Amino acid sequence: SVCEEEEQLSNTQCAFWKFALSSGELCYISSPTFDKRISCNPFGKLITNNAWKGWEIWRFIECSDSGGSVYISSWTHREHILSSSPYGEVSVTKNYGNWEKWHITRSDEDGVMLTSVEHGMVLMCNENGSLYTTKDKQHAIASSNFHLEVANANVFYISSHLHDKRIGGGTSQPFITQKRKSWEEWRIQDSGCNDGTVSIFSLPHGTYLGSNEDGILTMSPHATDSERWIILPMQGGGYCIESEEHPGRKIACVDGARFIVTNDPRVDVNGETCFHLEPKMPFTIGGKDIGMLAAGGVLSIGLAAVAMPALIAGMATEGVAAAAAVVAADVVTGEAAVTAGMSVVGVSAAIGSGAIVGGSIAAVSTKCRGGINCVKSDGGEDEDAFVIVGSSGEIMNRPFCAWRSW
């Protein structure tokens, strides 16, 4: 009967879902020749300018093919993908097609080249800031050389996983705090010793985080052996920060009341040596949120902001609080960083929908640690290499912001 046929049809109906890729390393794409950044402005238009804000940050998404190609999407407008036509036109689209695939390789100059996979044409920027692709790389008035710079400038909040407290910097001694403001901002950078250690630098005070033989955290205007640290991933998530001068001693947040440097195994069991490195990201706001703010009469608050710290909650989403025009860039830590586009164990955090902040720790560390398969270009093993082996055995340089080490 008709009723029986309708009942059978209703029982066999399928639900169709559309999945969008959103995981990838976050970087600025900068032309050093003309001091221009590629930007997807607040209204989603592709431009170049000399700013270093959220609209200039791009997400590098690994393609499913085995050639190491990537899609490049706007961090602010996540559906806007950088695209090249066969006629050299460069734009943003909402497609994940062949025109949107790019190869990133080291250039003959001090930088990288972005090449359209479909058309074999190289991205160019001229003195007027115009973007186009061409097969002729030797343009006198344009350059195919770009720098990929880490989106958060390697600046982090160092947060206790167990107690949700931050390490604050001072001129003579650090302190414990619940805040995420300028005194809690730390730049994690290569120590310069070529051994995988880093220094932790307080931006507002110009001092380095260190420790002494008594297990006390210190601050110093100079980076000596006492100010060298090893940052290693922990099995259950998060990172431990271990003193290089005092092996086995790790920073611990004891009872949520103070920070010490200790080798007491009990603090490991209690989780007091586990920290999250929360990236401080630039301010950004997109088209829908601009409309919402304009309707609320607070548009000028959002667009006038130069930089705002990310408000860290711990999981899941990016959002804008309309009344205050605050971007909430949530954080999750990433031990499985290779699958998300980073290459070396030691990457610090993922923001938004799993987007890795480029260069968080991997780009400032000069050696591979923890069993990632690092190889030389000739196939031999090399602890200092910044490359990974793809699914089909090809060698891929990662992370992108560590291109100087390729």
N, C-alpha and C positions, 0 to 999 in steps of 0.2 A: 504494500500500500504506500501512498504518498507519505503518510505519517511515519511509517517504518523507515522509509528512505531518508527522511529528514532527520530522524533520530540517529541513524547510522552515520550520516554526514557530520552531525554535531559531535559525535563521539570520536571522529577521526580528524577533526580540525587541528591544524598545526599552528604553533606560534613562531613567528620569525623575529629574530633579534639581530640588531646591527651592533657589532663590536668595533670600537675605535682604539687603535694603538696610542698609548700615551706615555710609555716608559722610555727614558733616554737621558743622556747627559745634557746638562744645561751650560751653554757658553754664549759669550758675545762673539759676533763675527765682525772683525775690525779690519779696515784697510789702513795699514801703517803709512802707506805712501801719501794718502790724502787725509789722514786722521778722521775717517768716517766709520760709523757703525751702521750695519744693516738693521733697519727697524721696521716693526709693524705697529704703526702709531695707534693712539687710543681708539681710532675709528676703523682700524683694520687695514689701512692703506700702507703699501710697501714704499718706504722712503729710506734715505740715508741721512744721518746727522752726526753731530760730535758728542752726543750724550752717552751716559753709561747708566741707564735706568732699566726698569722692568720691560719696557717695550722693545728694548734692544737685545733681549735674551731669547735664544733659540734652543729648542729641544732636538737632539740628534737621536732619531729612532732607528734602530737596526731593522733593515728589511729582512724578509723571510728567505730571500735567495741566499746563495752561498758565496756571493762575490764581495761581501763586505760593504755593500752600498747602504745608504741611509736616506730616510726622509728627514726633512728639516722643517719643524713646525714652530710657530710662534708660541712662546711660553704664555703670554697674555691671552692671545686668541688661539686656543689650542687646535681649532679646526682649520686654521690657515696654514697651508703647506707651501713652501718655496718651490716654484715651478719654472721650467724653461721651455719655450716653444722652439720648433725647428727654425724659426726666423730670428732667433736671438733675443726674443722678448722674455723678460723676467717678471714674474708676478707671484701672487699668492692665490691658491685655489683651495677647494675643499675636497680634492681628490687624493687618493693614494694610488697613483698610476705610475707608468714608466716615465712620464715627463717630470715627475716629482722625485725621482731617484737621483742621488748624487754620490760620487766617489770623492773621498778626501785623501789627498796625497801630499807629500812634502814637495814644496816648490823648489826651483833652482835658486830662489832667493831665500831670505830668512823668514819662512812662513809656510803656508799650505796653499794648495789649489783646490777649488771646488769644480768638478767636472760633471756635466750632465751625462748620466749613464745612457739615456736613449739617443742623444744627439751627438755625443762626443765633443761637446762645445764647453769651453772654459768660462767660468763666471768672471766678469770684469767690472771694475769700478773706475770711472774717470774723474777728472778734477772737479767736475760739477756735481759729483755724487750720483751720477746716473749708473744704473746697473744693466748689463746685457751679457749675453754669451756669444762667443765666437770661437772659431778654430784657429784664429791667428792670435797667438799670445804676445806677439812683439809689437804692441801698440805703444807709440811714443807718448800719447796723452792719456793712457789708461794703464791699469795694473791688474794682474791676475793674482797678486800676492795678498794673502789675508792672514791675520792672526786670530786664533781661537783662544779666548781668555775666559778663565773660570768665572761663573756667574756671581758667586758670592765673595770674590776676591780672597778666598780662603779665610774668611772671618766667621767665627762660630761663637755660640754660647756653649759652655761646658757644663752639662747638667747631670746631676746625680739621678740615676734611674730609680733608685729606691726611695729617695726623699724629695725629689723634684726641687732641688736647690742648685743654685749656680755658684761657680767660682767667680768672685769679683776681684778685680785687680786694684792694686794700690801702689804707692811710691815705695813702700818698704815691706809690706806684708799683704798677702791676699786675704779675703774675708768670705764668709758664707752669706748668701742672699737669695731671696725669692724673685728678684727683679730680672728683667731682660732689657737693660739699658746700656748706655755707652761704656760704663765701667765694667760690664760683664762681657764685653766684646774682646775676643782674642784672635789674633792672626796666627794660624799654624803654618809654619814655613820650614823649608829644608834647612837643617842645621849647618850645611856646608861641609860636613865631614865625610860625605860620600859613603855612609854606612847605614842608611835607612832611618837615622834619628832625625827628630824635628825639634825646633824651638817653638815656644808658646809665648807670643808677644802681646802685651797689653797696649792697645792702640791709644787710649787717652793718656796713658802715663809714660809711654816709651820705655817700659821695663819688661824684663823677661821673667817668666815663672821658673823657679828652681826649687831645690830642696837641700837641706844640710844633713850631716851625719846623725842628728838627733831626731830625724823624721819630721821636721818642721818645714812647711812650704815657705819659700822666700821670694823676694822680688829683687832684681838686679838690673842696673842700666846696661850691663854687658852680658853677652852670651858665652859663658864658660862651660866646662864639663858639667857643672852642677845644674845648668839650665838646658841640658839635652835630655830628650824623652823618646821613648818607643811607644807607639800607639798600636795596639793589637786587638783584633776582634775577639769577642768572647763567645763561647759556644751557644749560649742562650740568647744572644743578641746584645748589642751595645759594645763598648770598648773599654779596655783597661789602659791606663797611662802609667808606664813604668819608667823609673829613673834609670838612665844609662850609667851614671856614676855609681849608683848604689843598686846593683843587680838584684832583682827579686822584690824590690820595694815599689809599691804601687800607691797612687793617690787613692785615698778612701774617704768617704763621707760618713763619719762616725755618729750614729744616733741622730743624724740630721742637724747636728749642732756645730760641727767643726770638721776641717779637712786636715788629714795627716798623711804622711808617706810611710807605709809600713809593709813588712813581709809576714805579718801575722796571718796564717791560713784561715783563721776564723772569719776575717772580714770578707774573704772570697766566698765562703759558704753563705754568708748572710747577704751577699750581693752589694756590699758597700763599696766595692772597687769598680762597679759597673757605671759607665757614663755614656750619655748620648751627646753627640756633637751636632748641635742644631745650627744650621746655616742662617746667617743674617742676609736676607735677600732684599733687593731694592724694591721700592714701591712700584706698583703697577695697577692699572684698572682698564677694563675693556668696555666695549660698546654697550652691552645690556646694562652694566653697572653704571655707566655714565648717564644713561637715560633715567635710571632709578635715582641717582644723586641729583640730577637736574630737577626732577619732579619734586625732590625733597628740599631743594634750595641750597644744597651743600656741594654743588659741583666744583666750586673754586677750591674747596678743601682738598679734594682728591687730586686735581690737576696741578695744583701749586706745590704739592709735596715733592721734595727732591729725593729723599730716601727714607724708608720706614722699616724698622725691624720686623721680621716675620714673627707672628704670635704662634708659639708652638704648643700644640695640644697633644700630639702623639700618633694620630692616624688620619687617614681617609680623604679629606677634601680641601680644595681651595675655595675661599669665599670672601665676600666683601661685606662688612658691616656698614650699612648705608649711612647711618647717623654720624659715623666718625670716619668713613672712607678708609677703613683699615683692611689690609689684605691679610687673611689668615692662611698662611702657607704651612700646612701640617706636615709633620715629619715622621718617617719610619726609617729605622736603621736597616742596612742591607748587607748581610753576609753573602747572599747569593748575587753579588754585584755583577758577576760576569754575564749573567742572563739579562741584566738590565743595561748593558752597554759599557761597563767599566771593566778593567782588565786585571787589577791587582788587588789582592786582599789588603785591607787597610782603608778602603773607601768609607766615608763617614756616615752619610745620611742620604735619604731619599725624600724629596719634597713633593707636594702635590699628589698626583696619582702615580706614585712610584717613580717620579723623575729624579734621576741621580744628579746631584750637584757636581758638575765637572771639576775635577782637580781637588776634591775635598781633602783627601789624604794621599791618594795614589800619586797625584802629580807633584806633591812636595817631597815624597819619599823617593830615594834614588835606587833602592833595591827592592826586588820582589820578596815577599815573605808569605809563608803559609801554604805553599804547595800549588799555587797557580802555575800553569805550564808556560813558562817564559822561554822563548827561543831566539836564537840569532837568525838573521836573514838567510844564512846558509844552512839552517836547519839544526845547528848545534845548540846545546843548552847554554844559557847565559843569564845569571842572576840579575844583571843590570839592564836587561832588555825591557822595553815597554811595549811588548807585542803579545798577542794571544793567537792561538791556533783556532781557526774556524771549524765549522762542522764538517767541511769537506777537506780539511787539511791545509787550507790556505792560511797565510800569515796576515793578520790584521793588526794595524797599529792602534792601540787604545791606551789610556783615554785620549780623547781628542785634544783636550787642553794641555796635554803633556807632549804636544807635537815637537817641542824643542828636544825631546829625548829620543825621537824616532830615528 
